Amino acid sequence: MAARKGGKAARANWRLRALGALLLAAILGGAWGWWHLRHWLPERATYAVQGVEIGADDGEISWKSLKAVGADFAYVDASASAFARDPRFVENFEAARAAGMEVGALHRYDPCQPAGTQAANFVTTVPRDARLLPPAVELDMLADGCPVKVSDARVESELMTFLNQVETHTGKAVILKVSPAFQARYTIAHKLDRNLWLVRDRFEPAYAGRPWTLWTANADLANEIAQGGLRWVVMQP
């Protein structure tokens, strides 16, 4: 009887040790996966041109260091909605240029606000300069939370008005930075003939149903250059 009890206890201890080992392996594997994702960059041999998106939330940037780690271009957050402007836009814009990078400006589009007012916000923030990269428009916010109901058709028509005014100002076709949620709701990539900027960590995105021009390949790249993770972007080869 005593031997039988001892055997059961030994098996129970073995199961506990095995479970503990599996749990430890899972924790270590998860930690390694998190570390790998935070530090992962696309292969330069595959994506020769790489850069960043930078805004006020990134704090003060060492642009020379950013250039040294391989950033060829920078999209600088410029404006958002009808009246908001990135307080570091001018500083970041000029510093990126001084570091020898190609520079573009980005607007965060708000489907709740009139297109004309948003376009005016962008064109008064961003200088007219033929050397700039094509302007980018981030499409992420849905119209569901608007104080006044905005139909899907209205979202599309207002967006076209905005794009036309911005493109008249810059002389270049806009790049649409489309989130998966915005594309799922409005299927805008299938309706507007503009180059696309897609977002997906680590794995190449395909949710737009057609090729992309820019890809945010790591939205939280660990670094010592900015206060938080960098938004690392690559260009289609």
mmCIF file of the C-alpha atoms, coordinates in Angstrom:
data_MODEL
# 
_entry.id   MODEL 
# 
loop_
_atom_site.group_PDB 
_atom_site.id 
_atom_site.type_symbol 
_atom_site.label_atom_id 
_atom_site.label_alt_id 
_atom_site.label_comp_id 
_atom_site.label_asym_id 
_atom_site.label_entity_id 
_atom_site.label_seq_id 
_atom_site.pdbx_PDB_ins_code 
_atom_site.Cartn_x 
_atom_site.Cartn_y 
_atom_site.Cartn_z 
_atom_site.occupancy 
_atom_site.B_iso_or_equiv 
_atom_site.pdbx_formal_charge 
_atom_site.auth_seq_id 
_atom_site.auth_comp_id 
_atom_site.auth_asym_id 
_atom_site.auth_atom_id 
_atom_site.pdbx_PDB_model_num 
ATOM 1   C CA . MET A 1 1   ? 0.000   0.000  0.000   1.00 0.00 ? 1   MET A CA 1 
ATOM 2   C CA . ALA A 1 2   ? 2.764   2.410  0.965   1.00 0.00 ? 2   ALA A CA 1 
ATOM 3   C CA . ALA A 1 3   ? 4.637   1.613  -2.243  1.00 0.00 ? 3   ALA A CA 1 
ATOM 4   C CA . ARG A 1 4   ? 1.479   2.276  -4.280  1.00 0.00 ? 4   ARG A CA 1 
ATOM 5   C CA . LYS A 1 5   ? 1.018   5.690  -2.598  1.00 0.00 ? 5   LYS A CA 1 
ATOM 6   C CA . GLY A 1 6   ? 4.660   6.520  -3.178  1.00 0.00 ? 6   GLY A CA 1 
ATOM 7   C CA . GLY A 1 7   ? 4.306   5.713  -6.884  1.00 0.00 ? 7   GLY A CA 1 
ATOM 8   C CA . LYS A 1 8   ? 1.261   7.966  -7.219  1.00 0.00 ? 8   LYS A CA 1 
ATOM 9   C CA . ALA A 1 9   ? 3.093   10.793 -5.488  1.00 0.00 ? 9   ALA A CA 1 
ATOM 10  C CA . ALA A 1 10  ? 6.102   10.362 -7.753  1.00 0.00 ? 10  ALA A CA 1 
ATOM 11  C CA . ARG A 1 11  ? 3.889   10.441 -10.876 1.00 0.00 ? 11  ARG A CA 1 
ATOM 12  C CA . ALA A 1 12  ? 2.106   13.541 -9.592  1.00 0.00 ? 12  ALA A CA 1 
ATOM 13  C CA . ASN A 1 13  ? 5.441   15.267 -8.954  1.00 0.00 ? 13  ASN A CA 1 
ATOM 14  C CA . TRP A 1 14  ? 6.638   14.301 -12.415 1.00 0.00 ? 14  TRP A CA 1 
ATOM 15  C CA . ARG A 1 15  ? 3.486   15.768 -13.976 1.00 0.00 ? 15  ARG A CA 1 
ATOM 16  C CA . LEU A 1 16  ? 3.955   18.978 -12.012 1.00 0.00 ? 16  LEU A CA 1 
ATOM 17  C CA . ARG A 1 17  ? 7.581   19.227 -13.102 1.00 0.00 ? 17  ARG A CA 1 
ATOM 18  C CA . ALA A 1 18  ? 6.628   18.554 -16.716 1.00 0.00 ? 18  ALA A CA 1 
ATOM 19  C CA . LEU A 1 19  ? 3.852   21.152 -16.555 1.00 0.00 ? 19  LEU A CA 1 
ATOM 20  C CA . GLY A 1 20  ? 6.258   23.655 -15.021 1.00 0.00 ? 20  GLY A CA 1 
ATOM 21  C CA . ALA A 1 21  ? 8.801   22.990 -17.761 1.00 0.00 ? 21  ALA A CA 1 
ATOM 22  C CA . LEU A 1 22  ? 6.159   23.493 -20.465 1.00 0.00 ? 22  LEU A CA 1 
ATOM 23  C CA . LEU A 1 23  ? 4.976   26.707 -18.828 1.00 0.00 ? 23  LEU A CA 1 
ATOM 24  C CA . LEU A 1 24  ? 8.536   28.014 -18.617 1.00 0.00 ? 24  LEU A CA 1 
ATOM 25  C CA . ALA A 1 25  ? 9.149   27.117 -22.256 1.00 0.00 ? 25  ALA A CA 1 
ATOM 26  C CA . ALA A 1 26  ? 5.967   28.951 -23.268 1.00 0.00 ? 26  ALA A CA 1 
ATOM 27  C CA . ILE A 1 27  ? 6.991   32.042 -21.307 1.00 0.00 ? 27  ILE A CA 1 
ATOM 28  C CA . LEU A 1 28  ? 10.490  32.021 -22.774 1.00 0.00 ? 28  LEU A CA 1 
ATOM 29  C CA . GLY A 1 29  ? 9.123   31.418 -26.264 1.00 0.00 ? 29  GLY A CA 1 
ATOM 30  C CA . GLY A 1 30  ? 6.647   34.268 -25.901 1.00 0.00 ? 30  GLY A CA 1 
ATOM 31  C CA . ALA A 1 31  ? 9.347   36.596 -24.600 1.00 0.00 ? 31  ALA A CA 1 
ATOM 32  C CA . TRP A 1 32  ? 11.656  35.672 -27.472 1.00 0.00 ? 32  TRP A CA 1 
ATOM 33  C CA . GLY A 1 33  ? 8.820   36.155 -29.980 1.00 0.00 ? 33  GLY A CA 1 
ATOM 34  C CA . TRP A 1 34  ? 8.009   39.582 -28.523 1.00 0.00 ? 34  TRP A CA 1 
ATOM 35  C CA . TRP A 1 35  ? 11.697  40.593 -28.578 1.00 0.00 ? 35  TRP A CA 1 
ATOM 36  C CA . HIS A 1 36  ? 12.113  39.337 -32.138 1.00 0.00 ? 36  HIS A CA 1 
ATOM 37  C CA . LEU A 1 37  ? 9.041   41.231 -33.353 1.00 0.00 ? 37  LEU A CA 1 
ATOM 38  C CA . ARG A 1 38  ? 10.137  44.466 -31.650 1.00 0.00 ? 38  ARG A CA 1 
ATOM 39  C CA . HIS A 1 39  ? 13.579  44.275 -33.276 1.00 0.00 ? 39  HIS A CA 1 
ATOM 40  C CA . TRP A 1 40  ? 12.620  42.806 -36.656 1.00 0.00 ? 40  TRP A CA 1 
ATOM 41  C CA . LEU A 1 41  ? 13.431  44.675 -39.863 1.00 0.00 ? 41  LEU A CA 1 
ATOM 42  C CA . PRO A 1 42  ? 12.706  43.591 -43.442 1.00 0.00 ? 42  PRO A CA 1 
ATOM 43  C CA . GLU A 1 43  ? 15.716  42.371 -45.369 1.00 0.00 ? 43  GLU A CA 1 
ATOM 44  C CA . ARG A 1 44  ? 17.486  45.190 -47.166 1.00 0.00 ? 44  ARG A CA 1 
ATOM 45  C CA . ALA A 1 45  ? 18.260  42.833 -50.035 1.00 0.00 ? 45  ALA A CA 1 
ATOM 46  C CA . THR A 1 46  ? 14.517  42.455 -50.645 1.00 0.00 ? 46  THR A CA 1 
ATOM 47  C CA . TYR A 1 47  ? 13.408  45.978 -49.763 1.00 0.00 ? 47  TYR A CA 1 
ATOM 48  C CA . ALA A 1 48  ? 16.234  48.306 -50.754 1.00 0.00 ? 48  ALA A CA 1 
ATOM 49  C CA . VAL A 1 49  ? 14.421  51.544 -49.826 1.00 0.00 ? 49  VAL A CA 1 
ATOM 50  C CA . GLN A 1 50  ? 13.295  51.869 -46.199 1.00 0.00 ? 50  GLN A CA 1 
ATOM 51  C CA . GLY A 1 51  ? 12.186  54.721 -43.969 1.00 0.00 ? 51  GLY A CA 1 
ATOM 52  C CA . VAL A 1 52  ? 10.008  55.902 -41.100 1.00 0.00 ? 52  VAL A CA 1 
ATOM 53  C CA . GLU A 1 53  ? 6.854   57.761 -40.184 1.00 0.00 ? 53  GLU A CA 1 
ATOM 54  C CA . ILE A 1 54  ? 7.539   60.350 -37.485 1.00 0.00 ? 54  ILE A CA 1 
ATOM 55  C CA . GLY A 1 55  ? 5.298   62.590 -35.374 1.00 0.00 ? 55  GLY A CA 1 
ATOM 56  C CA . ALA A 1 56  ? 5.218   64.572 -32.149 1.00 0.00 ? 56  ALA A CA 1 
ATOM 57  C CA . ASP A 1 57  ? 4.589   61.452 -30.050 1.00 0.00 ? 57  ASP A CA 1 
ATOM 58  C CA . ASP A 1 58  ? 8.054   60.202 -30.996 1.00 0.00 ? 58  ASP A CA 1 
ATOM 59  C CA . GLY A 1 59  ? 9.632   63.100 -29.100 1.00 0.00 ? 59  GLY A CA 1 
ATOM 60  C CA . GLU A 1 60  ? 12.975  64.549 -30.062 1.00 0.00 ? 60  GLU A CA 1 
ATOM 61  C CA . ILE A 1 61  ? 14.655  62.598 -32.835 1.00 0.00 ? 61  ILE A CA 1 
ATOM 62  C CA . SER A 1 62  ? 18.327  62.178 -33.632 1.00 0.00 ? 62  SER A CA 1 
ATOM 63  C CA . TRP A 1 63  ? 17.914  62.415 -37.385 1.00 0.00 ? 63  TRP A CA 1 
ATOM 64  C CA . LYS A 1 64  ? 21.571  61.712 -38.074 1.00 0.00 ? 64  LYS A CA 1 
ATOM 65  C CA . SER A 1 65  ? 21.248  58.479 -36.086 1.00 0.00 ? 65  SER A CA 1 
ATOM 66  C CA . LEU A 1 66  ? 18.057  57.625 -37.931 1.00 0.00 ? 66  LEU A CA 1 
ATOM 67  C CA . LYS A 1 67  ? 19.821  58.114 -41.240 1.00 0.00 ? 67  LYS A CA 1 
ATOM 68  C CA . ALA A 1 68  ? 22.744  56.018 -39.990 1.00 0.00 ? 68  ALA A CA 1 
ATOM 69  C CA . VAL A 1 69  ? 20.520  53.014 -39.149 1.00 0.00 ? 69  VAL A CA 1 
ATOM 70  C CA . GLY A 1 70  ? 19.144  52.965 -42.687 1.00 0.00 ? 70  GLY A CA 1 
ATOM 71  C CA . ALA A 1 71  ? 16.214  55.382 -42.996 1.00 0.00 ? 71  ALA A CA 1 
ATOM 72  C CA . ASP A 1 72  ? 16.227  56.654 -46.592 1.00 0.00 ? 72  ASP A CA 1 
ATOM 73  C CA . PHE A 1 73  ? 13.016  58.657 -46.303 1.00 0.00 ? 73  PHE A CA 1 
ATOM 74  C CA . ALA A 1 74  ? 10.636  60.039 -43.702 1.00 0.00 ? 74  ALA A CA 1 
ATOM 75  C CA . TYR A 1 75  ? 6.921   60.728 -43.762 1.00 0.00 ? 75  TYR A CA 1 
ATOM 76  C CA . VAL A 1 76  ? 6.273   63.440 -41.199 1.00 0.00 ? 76  VAL A CA 1 
ATOM 77  C CA . ASP A 1 77  ? 2.870   63.722 -39.520 1.00 0.00 ? 77  ASP A CA 1 
ATOM 78  C CA . ALA A 1 78  ? 1.581   67.152 -40.536 1.00 0.00 ? 78  ALA A CA 1 
ATOM 79  C CA . SER A 1 79  ? -2.127  67.615 -39.879 1.00 0.00 ? 79  SER A CA 1 
ATOM 80  C CA . ALA A 1 80  ? -5.239  65.813 -38.709 1.00 0.00 ? 80  ALA A CA 1 
ATOM 81  C CA . SER A 1 81  ? -8.950  66.409 -39.208 1.00 0.00 ? 81  SER A CA 1 
ATOM 82  C CA . ALA A 1 82  ? -10.072 70.015 -39.704 1.00 0.00 ? 82  ALA A CA 1 
ATOM 83  C CA . PHE A 1 83  ? -7.838  72.002 -37.368 1.00 0.00 ? 83  PHE A CA 1 
ATOM 84  C CA . ALA A 1 84  ? -5.204  69.836 -35.628 1.00 0.00 ? 84  ALA A CA 1 
ATOM 85  C CA . ARG A 1 85  ? -1.567  70.185 -36.613 1.00 0.00 ? 85  ARG A CA 1 
ATOM 86  C CA . ASP A 1 86  ? 1.417   68.209 -35.412 1.00 0.00 ? 86  ASP A CA 1 
ATOM 87  C CA . PRO A 1 87  ? 3.379   70.592 -33.180 1.00 0.00 ? 87  PRO A CA 1 
ATOM 88  C CA . ARG A 1 88  ? 6.706   69.139 -34.320 1.00 0.00 ? 88  ARG A CA 1 
ATOM 89  C CA . PHE A 1 89  ? 5.958   69.121 -38.038 1.00 0.00 ? 89  PHE A CA 1 
ATOM 90  C CA . VAL A 1 90  ? 8.186   72.039 -39.042 1.00 0.00 ? 90  VAL A CA 1 
ATOM 91  C CA . GLU A 1 91  ? 11.031  70.904 -36.786 1.00 0.00 ? 91  GLU A CA 1 
ATOM 92  C CA . ASN A 1 92  ? 10.900  67.292 -37.990 1.00 0.00 ? 92  ASN A CA 1 
ATOM 93  C CA . PHE A 1 93  ? 10.414  68.309 -41.608 1.00 0.00 ? 93  PHE A CA 1 
ATOM 94  C CA . GLU A 1 94  ? 13.474  70.568 -41.671 1.00 0.00 ? 94  GLU A CA 1 
ATOM 95  C CA . ALA A 1 95  ? 15.641  68.161 -39.660 1.00 0.00 ? 95  ALA A CA 1 
ATOM 96  C CA . ALA A 1 96  ? 14.832  65.225 -41.937 1.00 0.00 ? 96  ALA A CA 1 
ATOM 97  C CA . ARG A 1 97  ? 15.803  67.263 -44.963 1.00 0.00 ? 97  ARG A CA 1 
ATOM 98  C CA . ALA A 1 98  ? 18.999  68.441 -43.298 1.00 0.00 ? 98  ALA A CA 1 
ATOM 99  C CA . ALA A 1 99  ? 19.895  64.790 -42.650 1.00 0.00 ? 99  ALA A CA 1 
ATOM 100 C CA . GLY A 1 100 ? 19.672  64.088 -46.367 1.00 0.00 ? 100 GLY A CA 1 
ATOM 101 C CA . MET A 1 101 ? 16.396  62.157 -46.394 1.00 0.00 ? 101 MET A CA 1 
ATOM 102 C CA . GLU A 1 102 ? 13.537  62.271 -48.858 1.00 0.00 ? 102 GLU A CA 1 
ATOM 103 C CA . VAL A 1 103 ? 10.572  63.819 -47.026 1.00 0.00 ? 103 VAL A CA 1 
ATOM 104 C CA . GLY A 1 104 ? 6.797   63.604 -47.335 1.00 0.00 ? 104 GLY A CA 1 
ATOM 105 C CA . ALA A 1 105 ? 3.855   64.847 -45.261 1.00 0.00 ? 105 ALA A CA 1 
ATOM 106 C CA . LEU A 1 106 ? 0.883   62.918 -43.875 1.00 0.00 ? 106 LEU A CA 1 
ATOM 107 C CA . HIS A 1 107 ? -2.673  63.966 -42.995 1.00 0.00 ? 107 HIS A CA 1 
ATOM 108 C CA . ARG A 1 108 ? -4.995  61.918 -40.760 1.00 0.00 ? 108 ARG A CA 1 
ATOM 109 C CA . TYR A 1 109 ? -8.395  62.047 -42.424 1.00 0.00 ? 109 TYR A CA 1 
ATOM 110 C CA . ASP A 1 110 ? -11.557 62.461 -40.367 1.00 0.00 ? 110 ASP A CA 1 
ATOM 111 C CA . PRO A 1 111 ? -14.782 61.385 -42.134 1.00 0.00 ? 111 PRO A CA 1 
ATOM 112 C CA . CYS A 1 112 ? -16.801 63.466 -39.657 1.00 0.00 ? 112 CYS A CA 1 
ATOM 113 C CA . GLN A 1 113 ? -15.303 66.770 -40.824 1.00 0.00 ? 113 GLN A CA 1 
ATOM 114 C CA . PRO A 1 114 ? -15.848 68.631 -44.118 1.00 0.00 ? 114 PRO A CA 1 
ATOM 115 C CA . ALA A 1 115 ? -13.344 67.797 -46.826 1.00 0.00 ? 115 ALA A CA 1 
ATOM 116 C CA . GLY A 1 116 ? -12.684 71.426 -47.729 1.00 0.00 ? 116 GLY A CA 1 
ATOM 117 C CA . THR A 1 117 ? -11.801 72.381 -44.163 1.00 0.00 ? 117 THR A CA 1 
ATOM 118 C CA . GLN A 1 118 ? -9.436  69.430 -43.830 1.00 0.00 ? 118 GLN A CA 1 
ATOM 119 C CA . ALA A 1 119 ? -7.770  70.228 -47.155 1.00 0.00 ? 119 ALA A CA 1 
ATOM 120 C CA . ALA A 1 120 ? -7.281  73.836 -46.038 1.00 0.00 ? 120 ALA A CA 1 
ATOM 121 C CA . ASN A 1 121 ? -5.666  72.560 -42.840 1.00 0.00 ? 121 ASN A CA 1 
ATOM 122 C CA . PHE A 1 122 ? -3.206  70.449 -44.830 1.00 0.00 ? 122 PHE A CA 1 
ATOM 123 C CA . VAL A 1 123 ? -2.300  73.010 -47.512 1.00 0.00 ? 123 VAL A CA 1 
ATOM 124 C CA . THR A 1 124 ? -1.653  75.744 -44.948 1.00 0.00 ? 124 THR A CA 1 
ATOM 125 C CA . THR A 1 125 ? 0.591   73.371 -42.976 1.00 0.00 ? 125 THR A CA 1 
ATOM 126 C CA . VAL A 1 126 ? 2.577   71.763 -45.790 1.00 0.00 ? 126 VAL A CA 1 
ATOM 127 C CA . PRO A 1 127 ? 4.542   73.950 -48.230 1.00 0.00 ? 127 PRO A CA 1 
ATOM 128 C CA . ARG A 1 128 ? 4.113   73.592 -51.961 1.00 0.00 ? 128 ARG A CA 1 
ATOM 129 C CA . ASP A 1 129 ? 7.408   72.011 -52.971 1.00 0.00 ? 129 ASP A CA 1 
ATOM 130 C CA . ALA A 1 130 ? 8.060   69.801 -55.970 1.00 0.00 ? 130 ALA A CA 1 
ATOM 131 C CA . ARG A 1 131 ? 10.876  68.032 -54.102 1.00 0.00 ? 131 ARG A CA 1 
ATOM 132 C CA . LEU A 1 132 ? 8.468   66.501 -51.580 1.00 0.00 ? 132 LEU A CA 1 
ATOM 133 C CA . LEU A 1 133 ? 7.367   62.892 -51.758 1.00 0.00 ? 133 LEU A CA 1 
ATOM 134 C CA . PRO A 1 134 ? 3.716   62.400 -52.714 1.00 0.00 ? 134 PRO A CA 1 
ATOM 135 C CA . PRO A 1 135 ? 1.417   63.416 -49.847 1.00 0.00 ? 135 PRO A CA 1 
ATOM 136 C CA . ALA A 1 136 ? -0.034  60.601 -47.749 1.00 0.00 ? 136 ALA A CA 1 
ATOM 137 C CA . VAL A 1 137 ? -3.521  60.421 -46.243 1.00 0.00 ? 137 VAL A CA 1 
ATOM 138 C CA . GLU A 1 138 ? -4.167  58.070 -43.354 1.00 0.00 ? 138 GLU A CA 1 
ATOM 139 C CA . LEU A 1 139 ? -7.580  56.403 -43.600 1.00 0.00 ? 139 LEU A CA 1 
ATOM 140 C CA . ASP A 1 140 ? -8.325  54.691 -40.316 1.00 0.00 ? 140 ASP A CA 1 
ATOM 141 C CA . MET A 1 141 ? -11.177 56.521 -38.597 1.00 0.00 ? 141 MET A CA 1 
ATOM 142 C CA . LEU A 1 142 ? -14.686 55.260 -39.430 1.00 0.00 ? 142 LEU A CA 1 
ATOM 143 C CA . ALA A 1 143 ? -17.759 57.469 -39.617 1.00 0.00 ? 143 ALA A CA 1 
ATOM 144 C CA . ASP A 1 144 ? -19.669 55.441 -37.018 1.00 0.00 ? 144 ASP A CA 1 
ATOM 145 C CA . GLY A 1 145 ? -18.874 57.879 -34.219 1.00 0.00 ? 145 GLY A CA 1 
ATOM 146 C CA . CYS A 1 146 ? -19.719 61.093 -36.067 1.00 0.00 ? 146 CYS A CA 1 
ATOM 147 C CA . PRO A 1 147 ? -22.107 63.464 -34.230 1.00 0.00 ? 147 PRO A CA 1 
ATOM 148 C CA . VAL A 1 148 ? -24.158 63.686 -37.430 1.00 0.00 ? 148 VAL A CA 1 
ATOM 149 C CA . LYS A 1 149 ? -24.742 60.524 -39.456 1.00 0.00 ? 149 LYS A CA 1 
ATOM 150 C CA . VAL A 1 150 ? -22.454 60.247 -42.489 1.00 0.00 ? 150 VAL A CA 1 
ATOM 151 C CA . SER A 1 151 ? -23.340 57.647 -45.113 1.00 0.00 ? 151 SER A CA 1 
ATOM 152 C CA . ASP A 1 152 ? -20.719 55.460 -46.745 1.00 0.00 ? 152 ASP A CA 1 
ATOM 153 C CA . ALA A 1 153 ? -21.401 57.200 -50.071 1.00 0.00 ? 153 ALA A CA 1 
ATOM 154 C CA . ARG A 1 154 ? -20.842 60.564 -48.410 1.00 0.00 ? 154 ARG A CA 1 
ATOM 155 C CA . VAL A 1 155 ? -17.529 59.383 -46.947 1.00 0.00 ? 155 VAL A CA 1 
ATOM 156 C CA . GLU A 1 156 ? -16.350 58.431 -50.425 1.00 0.00 ? 156 GLU A CA 1 
ATOM 157 C CA . SER A 1 157 ? -17.496 61.642 -52.123 1.00 0.00 ? 157 SER A CA 1 
ATOM 158 C CA . GLU A 1 158 ? -15.999 63.894 -49.425 1.00 0.00 ? 158 GLU A CA 1 
ATOM 159 C CA . LEU A 1 159 ? -12.732 61.976 -49.564 1.00 0.00 ? 159 LEU A CA 1 
ATOM 160 C CA . MET A 1 160 ? -12.546 62.550 -53.324 1.00 0.00 ? 160 MET A CA 1 
ATOM 161 C CA . THR A 1 161 ? -13.070 66.281 -52.755 1.00 0.00 ? 161 THR A CA 1 
ATOM 162 C CA . PHE A 1 162 ? -10.262 66.294 -50.209 1.00 0.00 ? 162 PHE A CA 1 
ATOM 163 C CA . LEU A 1 163 ? -7.888  64.380 -52.491 1.00 0.00 ? 163 LEU A CA 1 
ATOM 164 C CA . ASN A 1 164 ? -8.558  66.683 -55.436 1.00 0.00 ? 164 ASN A CA 1 
ATOM 165 C CA . GLN A 1 165 ? -7.775  69.795 -53.404 1.00 0.00 ? 165 GLN A CA 1 
ATOM 166 C CA . VAL A 1 166 ? -4.612  68.343 -51.876 1.00 0.00 ? 166 VAL A CA 1 
ATOM 167 C CA . GLU A 1 167 ? -3.385  67.066 -55.235 1.00 0.00 ? 167 GLU A CA 1 
ATOM 168 C CA . THR A 1 168 ? -3.990  70.478 -56.809 1.00 0.00 ? 168 THR A CA 1 
ATOM 169 C CA . HIS A 1 169 ? -1.839  72.016 -54.076 1.00 0.00 ? 169 HIS A CA 1 
ATOM 170 C CA . THR A 1 170 ? 1.005   69.496 -54.241 1.00 0.00 ? 170 THR A CA 1 
ATOM 171 C CA . GLY A 1 171 ? 0.913   68.609 -57.932 1.00 0.00 ? 171 GLY A CA 1 
ATOM 172 C CA . LYS A 1 172 ? 1.198   64.914 -57.039 1.00 0.00 ? 172 LYS A CA 1 
ATOM 173 C CA . ALA A 1 173 ? -1.232  62.037 -56.599 1.00 0.00 ? 173 ALA A CA 1 
ATOM 174 C CA . VAL A 1 174 ? -1.910  61.150 -52.979 1.00 0.00 ? 174 VAL A CA 1 
ATOM 175 C CA . ILE A 1 175 ? -0.846  57.858 -51.381 1.00 0.00 ? 175 ILE A CA 1 
ATOM 176 C CA . LEU A 1 176 ? -3.668  56.277 -49.376 1.00 0.00 ? 176 LEU A CA 1 
ATOM 177 C CA . LYS A 1 177 ? -2.536  54.821 -46.049 1.00 0.00 ? 177 LYS A CA 1 
ATOM 178 C CA . VAL A 1 178 ? -5.476  52.464 -45.540 1.00 0.00 ? 178 VAL A CA 1 
ATOM 179 C CA . SER A 1 179 ? -6.020  50.479 -42.345 1.00 0.00 ? 179 SER A CA 1 
ATOM 180 C CA . PRO A 1 180 ? -7.597  46.996 -42.454 1.00 0.00 ? 180 PRO A CA 1 
ATOM 181 C CA . ALA A 1 181 ? -10.721 48.318 -40.672 1.00 0.00 ? 181 ALA A CA 1 
ATOM 182 C CA . PHE A 1 182 ? -11.226 51.182 -43.132 1.00 0.00 ? 182 PHE A CA 1 
ATOM 183 C CA . GLN A 1 183 ? -10.722 48.904 -46.127 1.00 0.00 ? 183 GLN A CA 1 
ATOM 184 C CA . ALA A 1 184 ? -13.138 46.307 -44.741 1.00 0.00 ? 184 ALA A CA 1 
ATOM 185 C CA . ARG A 1 185 ? -15.806 48.963 -44.231 1.00 0.00 ? 185 ARG A CA 1 
ATOM 186 C CA . TYR A 1 186 ? -15.459 51.131 -47.343 1.00 0.00 ? 186 TYR A CA 1 
ATOM 187 C CA . THR A 1 187 ? -13.413 48.938 -49.777 1.00 0.00 ? 187 THR A CA 1 
ATOM 188 C CA . ILE A 1 188 ? -11.709 52.165 -50.782 1.00 0.00 ? 188 ILE A CA 1 
ATOM 189 C CA . ALA A 1 189 ? -8.699  50.464 -52.372 1.00 0.00 ? 189 ALA A CA 1 
ATOM 190 C CA . HIS A 1 190 ? -10.996 49.037 -55.040 1.00 0.00 ? 190 HIS A CA 1 
ATOM 191 C CA . LYS A 1 191 ? -12.703 52.362 -55.736 1.00 0.00 ? 191 LYS A CA 1 
ATOM 192 C CA . LEU A 1 192 ? -9.880  54.908 -55.880 1.00 0.00 ? 192 LEU A CA 1 
ATOM 193 C CA . ASP A 1 193 ? -6.989  54.596 -58.291 1.00 0.00 ? 193 ASP A CA 1 
ATOM 194 C CA . ARG A 1 194 ? -4.224  55.733 -55.967 1.00 0.00 ? 194 ARG A CA 1 
ATOM 195 C CA . ASN A 1 195 ? -1.066  54.097 -54.667 1.00 0.00 ? 195 ASN A CA 1 
ATOM 196 C CA . LEU A 1 196 ? -1.522  52.290 -51.361 1.00 0.00 ? 196 LEU A CA 1 
ATOM 197 C CA . TRP A 1 197 ? 0.265   52.307 -48.033 1.00 0.00 ? 197 TRP A CA 1 
ATOM 198 C CA . LEU A 1 198 ? -0.685  49.257 -45.967 1.00 0.00 ? 198 LEU A CA 1 
ATOM 199 C CA . VAL A 1 199 ? 0.026   48.267 -42.374 1.00 0.00 ? 199 VAL A CA 1 
ATOM 200 C CA . ARG A 1 200 ? 0.870   44.867 -40.900 1.00 0.00 ? 200 ARG A CA 1 
ATOM 201 C CA . ASP A 1 201 ? 3.629   43.881 -38.514 1.00 0.00 ? 201 ASP A CA 1 
ATOM 202 C CA . ARG A 1 202 ? 6.166   41.351 -39.776 1.00 0.00 ? 202 ARG A CA 1 
ATOM 203 C CA . PHE A 1 203 ? 4.091   39.791 -42.582 1.00 0.00 ? 203 PHE A CA 1 
ATOM 204 C CA . GLU A 1 204 ? 3.453   41.417 -45.951 1.00 0.00 ? 204 GLU A CA 1 
ATOM 205 C CA . PRO A 1 205 ? -0.146  42.716 -46.102 1.00 0.00 ? 205 PRO A CA 1 
ATOM 206 C CA . ALA A 1 206 ? -2.663  41.619 -48.723 1.00 0.00 ? 206 ALA A CA 1 
ATOM 207 C CA . TYR A 1 207 ? -5.954  42.963 -47.326 1.00 0.00 ? 207 TYR A CA 1 
ATOM 208 C CA . ALA A 1 208 ? -6.339  45.638 -50.021 1.00 0.00 ? 208 ALA A CA 1 
ATOM 209 C CA . GLY A 1 209 ? -6.623  43.113 -52.822 1.00 0.00 ? 209 GLY A CA 1 
ATOM 210 C CA . ARG A 1 210 ? -3.991  44.826 -54.964 1.00 0.00 ? 210 ARG A CA 1 
ATOM 211 C CA . PRO A 1 211 ? -0.285  45.686 -54.699 1.00 0.00 ? 211 PRO A CA 1 
ATOM 212 C CA . TRP A 1 212 ? 0.976   48.253 -52.205 1.00 0.00 ? 212 TRP A CA 1 
ATOM 213 C CA . THR A 1 213 ? 3.584   50.986 -52.673 1.00 0.00 ? 213 THR A CA 1 
ATOM 214 C CA . LEU A 1 214 ? 4.474   51.526 -48.995 1.00 0.00 ? 214 LEU A CA 1 
ATOM 215 C CA . TRP A 1 215 ? 4.215   49.087 -46.105 1.00 0.00 ? 215 TRP A CA 1 
ATOM 216 C CA . THR A 1 216 ? 4.523   49.784 -42.386 1.00 0.00 ? 216 THR A CA 1 
ATOM 217 C CA . ALA A 1 217 ? 6.357   46.549 -41.666 1.00 0.00 ? 217 ALA A CA 1 
ATOM 218 C CA . ASN A 1 218 ? 6.986   47.203 -37.966 1.00 0.00 ? 218 ASN A CA 1 
ATOM 219 C CA . ALA A 1 219 ? 4.798   49.733 -36.158 1.00 0.00 ? 219 ALA A CA 1 
ATOM 220 C CA . ASP A 1 220 ? 6.771   49.461 -32.906 1.00 0.00 ? 220 ASP A CA 1 
ATOM 221 C CA . LEU A 1 221 ? 10.428  48.966 -33.796 1.00 0.00 ? 221 LEU A CA 1 
ATOM 222 C CA . ALA A 1 222 ? 12.614  48.973 -30.681 1.00 0.00 ? 222 ALA A CA 1 
ATOM 223 C CA . ASN A 1 223 ? 15.264  51.659 -30.873 1.00 0.00 ? 223 ASN A CA 1 
ATOM 224 C CA . GLU A 1 224 ? 17.367  54.172 -28.966 1.00 0.00 ? 224 GLU A CA 1 
ATOM 225 C CA . ILE A 1 225 ? 16.576  57.044 -31.319 1.00 0.00 ? 225 ILE A CA 1 
ATOM 226 C CA . ALA A 1 226 ? 13.000  57.971 -30.391 1.00 0.00 ? 226 ALA A CA 1 
ATOM 227 C CA . GLN A 1 227 ? 11.085  57.872 -27.096 1.00 0.00 ? 227 GLN A CA 1 
ATOM 228 C CA . GLY A 1 228 ? 9.013   54.866 -28.132 1.00 0.00 ? 228 GLY A CA 1 
ATOM 229 C CA . GLY A 1 229 ? 8.882   52.357 -30.956 1.00 0.00 ? 229 GLY A CA 1 
ATOM 230 C CA . LEU A 1 230 ? 9.525   53.606 -34.483 1.00 0.00 ? 230 LEU A CA 1 
ATOM 231 C CA . ARG A 1 231 ? 7.018   53.122 -37.291 1.00 0.00 ? 231 ARG A CA 1 
ATOM 232 C CA . TRP A 1 232 ? 9.281   51.491 -39.868 1.00 0.00 ? 232 TRP A CA 1 
ATOM 233 C CA . VAL A 1 233 ? 8.165   51.665 -43.488 1.00 0.00 ? 233 VAL A CA 1 
ATOM 234 C CA . VAL A 1 234 ? 9.460   50.023 -46.660 1.00 0.00 ? 234 VAL A CA 1 
ATOM 235 C CA . MET A 1 235 ? 8.909   50.813 -50.306 1.00 0.00 ? 235 MET A CA 1 
ATOM 236 C CA . GLN A 1 236 ? 7.830   48.259 -52.887 1.00 0.00 ? 236 GLN A CA 1 
ATOM 237 C CA . PRO A 1 237 ? 10.915  47.048 -54.791 1.00 0.00 ? 237 PRO A CA 1 
# 
